[in-house]
Amino acid sequence: MKDTEKFIEPWVTEEGWLAEDFANVATPVYVVSEEKLESNLDILNEVEEDTGARVLAALKGFSMFSTFHITKKYLSGSEASSVFEARLGHEEFGKETHVFCPSYTDENIHEYLKYADHLVFNSFSQWKKFKDIALDKGASCGMRVNLEHREADVEMYDPSKPNSHFGVTRDNFEPNSLEGLEGLHFHNLCESSAEAFVRSLAVFESKFGEFLPNMKWVNFGGGHHITRDDYNLELLKDTLNDFKNRYSHLTVYLEPGEAVALNAGVLVGSVVDILHNGMDIAVLDVSPTCHMPDVLEIPYSPHIIGAKQAKDGDQNIFRLVGPTCLTGDVIGDYSFPTKLEIGQKVVFLNMAIYTMVKNNTFNGVNLPSIALMNNDREIKVVREFDYKDFKERLS
């Protein structure tokens, strides 16, 4: 993808979302639908039941613990990449707690081992350094491998890109250092299809399959967009079952992050001001910099209920911008059915994942509230933020 291009999520859908549901909510606010969340979890649980694979919730994508009472009914555990995520998964999710981190230290390894039952290492040097500590605490340990096989569309999220720091390549793999290791792990996908997984699995087996007979488990990582409407669920299940038939002694794990809450949440903002400078500009109370940073990082154009990305000839085009003093705090140009008005709500789709977990208080901008929509479409705020949350991040 060229630097000047913006990624567009083709799988985002307005289905089931009604703009009028948000007419009276205070903004900005993230709203997660319990119904849509459970719909995703039903699909992931189907994978577990039909294949015997164990599905973990990757907390890096969605860690709204007020929903864990729902999530843990369907999934086998959580996956973490930091001490705090591991603790959150252990304390609030329960079940299995898996950890992968590229930088265990003399200080944090003990904290990880308070919470993790599965610990994945990123290098043999880390494994050799912490092997005795991890095994003494009873952790089941694994090694992350790098397939050197690219499937991700966005380079910054591609763990197999050249010179990646994630996982051990086949040339650097140490067969004589496997004693005590019980698992192999790869994470090669990002918002990817079942077909991409099939290709990645073939590479994994060709490069590392000789070591599988002596393992107890494999972890096929995240990036599986299992709950997407166009995802080939049967191909995934057939592939997992075929693998299980050939390696019946192995426990198989998947750890999707986005798939858990894909299309299950929105971010609702309001138009605060409208000005004109060569075009109509709407200032919102939501910020891509603070509240949906992937919009600028990837970059991508989020979907909006009742609007579309603007193109030449469209009517009622507005550039949507955030409330910070950063010139680049721009969401994008959109065409609306009618002209926007001050006070009007703007509802951004697919905002449960990689939003709450990555947001920040740059410029002192407050964080959006967090709310749940129940099956009767009633919205209840479960968390609000204030000056104290901003101040206590600083010193």
N, C-alpha and C positions, 0 to 999 in steps of 0.2 A: 504494500500500500504506500502510495506517495505521500510525502509530508503534507501536501496541499489537499489531499482527499480526506473526506470524513466517512467513517464507517457507519453503515445503516443496519440496524438489527432487523432482518426480514421476518423473524419469528415472533416479533412483538405484536400482540393483538389487543384490540379494544373490547373483544367479546366479554360480555358480563359486566363491564364497567359502565356506569351511568354518571354523566357529569352532574346531574341533579343530586346525586347522593352526597356531594361535597359542598352544596350550596351554603350550608350553615356552619361548616367547620372553621375553626380559627387556623390561620396559616402562619408560617409554613408547617406542614405536618406530613410525615410518612404514614400511610395507611396500608396495613397488610390484611388481606382477606383470608379468614380462617377457611372458608370454603375452597378457595383456590389453592391454598397451601395443602389442604388435605387431598385435593384432587391430584396434585403432584406426588404426594406421599403414597397415595394408592398405587400409582404406577411404579414407584421405586420399590414398594413392598411386593408388587407382582414379580419384579425381577428377582427379589430374594426368594420368594416362594417357588418360582418356576425353575430356578437355576441352582439354588443352594448358596449362591454368592451372598456375601454380607455387605450391605450398603451402609456407609458411614456418612454423616453430615459434616462436610468440610466447613469449619467455622470461619475460615477466612472470607468466605463469600456471604454467609448469613449466620449471624450469631445472636439473633433476637431471642433471648432466653425466656421471655414471657410466652413464647410459642413452644418451648421444649416439651411441655406436658402433652402436646399434640405429636410433635415430631418423634419422640422416643417410643410412641406406641407402634410406629411403623418401621423404624430403622434400628440397626444393630449397635450403633455407637456414634462417636464423634471423632473427627480428625483435627489436630491442632498443629500450629507451627510456631508457637511461642509458649512461654510459661503461663501467661495469663489465659490464653485460649485453652491450654491443657487443664488449668484449674477450673475454668468455667465449664468445660465439658465434663470433667470429673464430678464437680459439685452439683451442677444443674441438669445435666443430661443423664449421667450415670452410664450404665452398660460398659461397653469397651471404650477405652480412650487411647487413640493412636497419635503418635507424634512424629513429625519429620522436621528437622531443623538443620540448616547448613553450618551452624556455629554453636555447638555445645561448648561450654566453658567449664573451668574448674568450679566456678560459683553456681552456674545455673543447672548443671547436670543433676545435682541433688534435688533441686526444685522440680525439674521434669519428672524425676523418678518417684516423687510423691504421688503423682497423678497418672502417669502413663503405664499401661500394661504392654503396649507395643511401641518400640523405639526404632526409628529408621535413621541410619547414618548416611551422610553425603559423601564420605571418603573413607578409604582404608586407614588413613592417618588418624582420623577421629575415632574410628572403630578401635584401633589398637590402643589409643590413649584411654578410652573410657570403657573398654570391654569388661574388665573385671568389676568395675563399679556397677554397670548395668546388669550384668548377669547375677551379681550378688544380691541385687534388689529384686530379682525374679522377672525382669522385663524380657519379653520375646523380641529379639533384635533382628533387624533387617538392613539391607544395603540398597540404596537407590542407585539405579543404573541409568545411563544416558544412551538412548537408542541412536542418536545422530540421524534421526529420521524426522523430517519436518512435516507437520500437519497444520499448525496454527497459522491463521491468516495475518495476525498482527505480530510483528517481530518482537516487540517488547514483552509479549506474553508467551513467546515460544521457547520452551526449555531445551529444545534441541538445536537452537541456532548455533552457528560457529562460535567457539570460545565461551560457550555457556558454562556457568559455574555450578550447574545442577547435575549431580549424578556422576557415576564412574563410567567412562567409555570402555568398550571392549579391550582396546589396546592397553588401557591402564588398570584393567581388572586383575585382581590378585587371587587366583584359585587356591593358593597355598595359605591364604589368610581367612578361610571361611569357617574354621572351627568356632562353634558357638553361635554363628549366624543361622537363623531359622527362616528368613524370608528374603525375597527380592521384590523391589518396588520400582515401578516406572511411572512417571507422569509426563505424558507426551502430547496431551490434547488441550484445546481451549475452544469452548463453544462448538464442539466437533460432533460429527455424525457417527453412526455405528460403522459405516464403511471406513472411516478414518481409524477407528479402533481396530478393525479387522486388519488393516494394513500395518498398524503399529504392533499388534500382537505377533504378526508373522515375523517382523524384524526382531522383536524381543526373543522369540523362540529360536530364530536362526543364530542369534549372537550369544544368548545366555541360556538356551534350553538345556545344555549339557549339565547345568548345575541344579536344575529343578528336582531331580530324584532325591537329592539330599536336603531339600527344603521342606518346611511344614506349611508355608503359606506364601502367597503372592498378592501384591497390591497393585492394581492396574490404574491407580491414581484418579485424578479428576478430569474435568473438561468434557465429560460425557453429557451431552445435552439431551438426556433421556426423556425429559418431560416436554420436549418441543413437539408441536403438532406433526411435523414432517419427519420425526425421528423414526428410524426403522427398528422398532422395538423387537420384532421377531428375529431379526438378524442378530441383534445383541444377545438375545436369549439363546439362540442356536449356537452362536460362537462360544458363549460361556459354557454351555452344556457339552459342546464338543471338547473344549479344553478340559473340563472336569472329567470327562470319560477317559481322556488320555493321561490325566494326572489326578487320579481319584484320591490320592493321599494329601493333596493340597487344599487348604482353605483359601478361597478367593475373596478378595476385598475390592470394592469400588468406593471412591470417596468424592462423589460429585458435590460441588458447592452450589453453582447456579441452578442446577436442576431441581434442587429442593424448593426454591422459592421463585422459580422462573415465572414471570407474568403474574405473580401473586401480590404485588404491592405497587403503590403509586406514591408520587410526591406531589402534594397540592400546594400551589402558591397563589398569590394574588397580584394583580397589577397595581402598583403603587403610584406610578406616574407615567405620562405619555409625553414625549417630546419629539421634535423633528430636526434632523440634520442630514439633509439629502434623502432621507427616508423616515418613515415612522418608527420610533423606538419606544418599546415598552419596558419600563423598569419594574422588575419583580422583587418580591421579598425572598426569593430563592436564588441561590448562587451556584453556578457550576463549580467554581473554585472551592467553595466550602461544603456544599451539600451533595454534589454528584461529580466528584473530581475526574472520573473516567471520561466525562464529556470532553475535557481538555487533554487528558493524558493519551487517549487512544489515537486521535480524537474521534468522537462519534456524535451523531445527531439523534437525540432522544425523540421518541414518539409522543405526541400530545393528543388527548381526546379531542376530536372535532377539528383538528388542524392537520396541515401537511407541510412538508418542506417546500419552501417557496422556489418557484422557477419563473423565468421571464414570462410576462403576460398574465400572471396570477393577480387576483384582486386582494385587497386588504392585507398587504404584506407588512409584517412587523418584525423588527429585530428585537429579540428578547435578551435582556441583559440583567445581571445580578446587582445587588446593592453594595458591593465592595468598591474600593477605590482603585482596583486593578483594571487597567484599560482592557485587558483580555478576558474580563469576566463576562463573556458573551456565550449565550446558549446556542443561538443560530437565528436564521431568518425563516419565518413561517407565514403561511397564508391561512387566514381564518374565514369562516363563512360570512361574518360581519366584522365591522371595525371593533377592535378591543376598546373597552372603557375602563376607567379607573375603578378599582374595586372588584373587577371581574376575576373569577377563579381560572387558573390554568392548571391542568392535571397532566403530569408527566407519567407515562407508563413504564412498567418494568423497573421500578425503583426500590425493590426490596433488597436486591443483591448488589454488593460492592458499593453501597451508598452509606448506610448507617455505620458500616465497619470502617469506612475510609474518610468520613466527613471530619471537618475541623472547624475551628473558630477563628480562622484568619481574619484580621481586621476587626476582631471583637464581634463578629456577626454571630448571633445566637444559633444554636443547633435547632433543627425542626423538632417538634414534638413527635412522639411515636404513638400510633393508635392501631387498634384492631377493629376490623369490621366482622361482626358475627354473621351467622347464616340468615338472620333476619334483616341484614344490611344496616344494622345499628352500629354506629361508630363510637368506640370508647377510647379515650386517651389513656395510655398506660404509663407514659413518662413525659414530663416536661423539663426543660432545661432553663437555667438562668445565669446571672452574673457569677454565682459561686462556681459553676462548672467551668466557666472561662478562666476565672482568677486562679483556681486551684490547679490548673495545668501549668501555671507559671510560678515564679518565685519572687 
